[in-house]
Amino acid sequence: MVMQTILEPQRSIEVASEVDVVVVGGGPSGVCAAIGAARSGARVALIERMGFLGGSATSAMVASLVGYYRGTEELVTGGVGYDIVRRVMEAGGSRGFWLQMHGASTGTPIPLYSFPFEPEIMKKVLDDMVCEAGIDLWLHTQASDPLIVDGKLAGVIVQGRYDRKAILAKTVVEAGADGLMARKLGCKVENADQDPRSRQPMSLMMRIGGADGMIYRALPGPEKQAIVRRGFEAGILPSKLLAMISAPNEGDAFILTTRIPGWDGADERDLTQAELAGRAQVFPIVDFLRKEVPGFEKCYLASLAPTIGIRETWRIVGDYVLEKEDVMVGRQFPDNIAQGGGPLDIHHTSGGGLTLYHPEAPFAIPYRCLLPLGVEGLLITGRCASATEDAMGALRSMPPCMAIGHAAGVAASLAAQAGLSPRQLDVADVQRELKKQGAVIDQPRGIATVEYMAPGQRPYQPAPAQPAAGAGAAPMPSPVAGA
């Protein structure tokens, strides 16, 4: 078929807002960028295409935050990201951090702290935090194009429910997972030679009611692996992973086991097919849970995630590209703006498998990973930040995305207020402001206090703004075999 084109008529566009910083994308990284920029004194607009904030945490219903701690040791995410945890706990949306065996059903378990939460409460918490920060929030709005004025980036063009509008800004933060604004500006992508359909598979999360997840969690690892093997060999489970996240009400469980490979997560036609394929996998899986998984005999499908979960699309090349070795050896840099703890996980495109790695130490993300090569006035954060495929296997978890988002927001604010490009900033000023806002910049040493509440404990207790580095760990339950 010959590609046809039409000429769109030129038209004037209303300038609907003028701010210091505009953040494109209201996922965990974008929310932290917006709040970080606002706390640094900037006027901020936040653009989100959904009717709520949270990205993967809410729209993809990934109801557990993994990566605040490196395994069971150092706290690596503070600042705005940790403030969100504290607020969710205060709102009754979580009992705090749990010790679990990540990947127990795959045969390669890693003990770590995870933060299971209620997505609906997360939505409200993010609403409250964004509004309290005085951010100009635009929901149901798609950022469609970068705005260029006199050859310089001057904001973004957005598509609303009816027409297009312009939002003027001194600095733009690209927190859209696919890097749309950056790619339209001509930024180089790290995975340019990769077939988009060969990237890590997508998954559709499901919420199961009427289940006792603790029974499944208590099973020995080999027994879990046998259950998963039976389901996979029967063609019912599409992956060798049956990950379970218990909801705070203890009667529901969020299940990750669907696997949808072979589609481009940045293409709307491919995404359409992926959504259909994901929903087609769900109902046989629910039937399998009832018949084969202890504690799920009377379970039912309560809901599906509003959108499919996407692990990998485009990654923008920055002044530095984070590599797997940087992650695995815990490399530090002079321009650290965040720390990560892993795990590094890669979902296989075929065979249903998963590879998990545990970094030797907390690893740093340098400021240069947020600066797109050859482009001024723009910062990149989240899943499209500058990293190789393997390194992004650790960086794409929500806590490190929150941490680099916080850094991008602070840098965007300082640049806008100083009349500089983000690349012209002294990184020491960015680091100083991040530390002032409670972020973890330097490599943590020692064990930090972990907030934990056993099932049934009430009332909910607020966590401190940030656990004290080096403090003794709070008493924890024995490792619970999780996924």
C-alpha positions, 0 to 999 in steps of 0.5 A, spaced: 500 500 500 502 506 498 503 511 503 498 517 502 499 524 506 495 530 506 497 537 508 494 540 514 492 547 514 496 552 518 492 555 524 493 559 530 493 556 537 491 559 543 497 560 549 493 557 555 498 557 560 505 560 561 510 557 566 517 556 568 517 548 567 512 543 564 512 536 565 510 531 560 507 525 563 504 524 570 507 517 572 511 516 578 517 519 575 513 525 572 509 526 578 516 527 582 519 531 577 513 536 578 513 536 585 520 537 586 520 543 581 515 546 585 518 545 591 524 548 588 520 555 587 518 554 580 511 555 577 509 548 574 504 545 569 503 537 569 500 534 563 497 527 563 493 523 558 489 519 563 484 521 568 488 520 574 496 520 575 500 514 577 502 511 570 504 504 572 502 504 579 495 506 577 493 505 570 497 499 569 495 496 576 503 495 578 501 495 586 507 494 589 513 499 589 520 495 589 527 498 589 526 503 595 531 499 598 537 495 595 535 488 597 534 488 604 539 493 606 540 500 604 535 505 603 536 508 596 530 512 594 528 518 599 525 525 597 519 526 594 519 518 592 519 517 600 514 522 601 509 518 597 510 512 601 509 516 607 502 519 605 500 512 602 501 509 609 497 515 612 491 514 608 491 507 609 493 505 603 499 500 605 501 497 611 508 499 609 514 495 607 514 487 606 520 482 606 518 477 600 522 473 595 522 476 589 521 471 583 520 465 588 516 462 582 521 462 577 527 458 581 531 465 582 529 468 588 531 475 591 530 477 598 527 484 598 523 489 601 517 491 597 511 496 598 504 493 596 499 499 596 492 500 594 492 503 587 485 507 588 488 510 594 495 512 591 491 516 585 488 520 591 494 521 594 498 523 588 492 528 587 493 531 594 500 532 593 500 535 586 495 540 588 498 542 595 504 543 591 500 549 587 502 545 580 497 547 574 494 540 573 492 538 566 489 531 566 485 528 559 491 532 555 496 529 550 502 532 549 503 532 542 509 536 539 514 540 542 513 548 541 519 551 538 519 559 538 525 562 534 529 556 534 529 554 541 524 549 545 519 554 548 514 549 551 509 544 548 503 543 544 497 539 547 491 536 544 485 537 549 478 534 548 476 539 543 482 543 540 490 544 541 493 549 545 500 551 547 503 551 554 509 556 554 515 554 559 522 555 560 524 548 561 521 542 559 521 535 562 520 529 558 517 524 563 513 520 557 515 513 557 516 513 550 520 519 549 515 522 544 517 530 545 524 528 545 524 524 539 520 529 535 525 534 537 530 529 533 534 526 539 538 520 538 535 513 541 539 508 544 536 502 541 535 505 534 537 498 531 532 494 535 526 491 532 521 494 536 517 488 536 523 484 539 523 488 546 521 485 553 514 483 553 508 487 556 503 484 561 496 486 563 495 486 571 489 483 574 485 484 581 483 477 584 477 477 589 475 472 594 483 469 595 487 468 601 494 470 598 498 468 604 496 461 603 500 461 596 505 465 599 507 460 605 508 454 600 515 452 599 519 455 593 519 448 589 511 447 590 510 454 587 515 452 581 511 446 580 504 449 580 507 454 575 510 449 571 504 445 570 500 451 568 505 453 563 506 446 560 498 446 559 499 452 555 494 456 560 500 460 564 503 464 558 510 465 563 514 461 568 512 467 573 506 467 578 507 473 582 502 475 587 501 482 591 496 482 596 492 488 597 491 492 604 484 489 605 487 482 605 481 479 601 484 481 594 490 479 590 494 483 584 496 477 579 502 478 574 503 472 570 500 474 563 505 475 557 504 479 551 510 479 546 511 481 539 508 488 539 511 495 539 509 498 546 510 505 542 505 504 536 497 505 537 495 499 532 500 494 536 498 496 543 491 495 540 492 488 539 496 487 545 491 489 549 486 484 546 491 479 547 492 480 554 485 480 556 484 473 552 489 470 556 486 472 563 480 468 563 483 461 563 488 464 568 483 465 573 480 458 572 487 455 573 488 459 579 481 456 582 483 449 580 490 449 582 493 454 587 491 453 594 487 459 597 484 461 590 479 456 590 473 461 590 477 467 587 474 471 582 476 476 577 475 483 580 478 488 575 483 488 570 488 494 569 486 500 565 492 499 561 497 494 559 504 494 562 509 496 558 516 494 560 520 497 554 520 502 548 525 508 546 530 510 550 533 517 549 541 517 548 544 522 553 550 525 555 552 519 558 548 512 557 548 508 563 550 501 562 549 494 565 556 494 569 555 500 572 549 497 575 552 491 577 558 493 580 555 499 584 558 505 580 558 512 583 559 518 579 561 525 581 555 528 578 550 523 582 543 525 582 540 519 585 541 512 587 538 505 585 538 498 588 535 493 583 534 488 582 535 488 575 530 484 571 529 482 564 523 478 561 525 474 556 521 475 549 520 467 548 520 461 553 516 465 558 522 466 563 525 471 567 532 473 569 534 476 575 540 480 578 542 483 584 547 489 584 553 488 588 552 495 592 547 501 590 548 504 584 548 511 582 545 515 576 549 521 573 546 527 572 548 526 564 543 521 563 538 526 564 541 531 558 539 529 551 545 529 547 545 535 543 538 538 545 538 544 550 532 546 554 530 539 555 531 534 561 529 526 560 527 522 566 523 515 567 523 509 562 526 513 556 532 516 560 539 514 557 541 507 559 542 500 555 537 495 555 540 491 561 541 497 565 534 500 564 532 493 567 534 496 574 532 503 572 525 502 570 522 500 577 518 505 580 522 508 586 529 509 581 524 513 576 521 517 582 528 519 584 531 521 577 524 524 576 525 528 582 532 530 580 530 532 573 524 537 576 529 540 581 534 541 575 529 544 571 526 549 576 533 551 577 535 552 570 528 556 569 529 561 574 537 562 572 535 563 565 540 557 563 539 551 559 539 545 564 546 543 561 549 549 563 547 548 571 553 547 576 551 540 578 553 541 585 547 546 585 542 541 583 545 536 588 545 541 594 537 542 593 536 535 592 539 533 599 535 539 602 529 536 599 531 529 602 533 525 596 539 520 597 544 522 592 551 519 595 552 511 596 548 509 602 552 505 607 549 501 613 542 499 614 536 504 614 530 503 618 524 499 615 517 501 616 513 495 617 506 493 620 504 486 621 497 484 618 491 486 622 495 491 626 491 498 626 491 504 626 496 505 621 502 509 623 505 514 619 512 513 617 517 518 618 519 523 612 525 518 611 529 513 615 535 515 618 541 512 614 545 507 618 540 506 623 538 499 626 533 495 622 526 495 625 524 487 627 522 484 620 518 478 619 521 471 616 522 472 609 515 470 606 516 467 599 512 471 594 512 471 587 
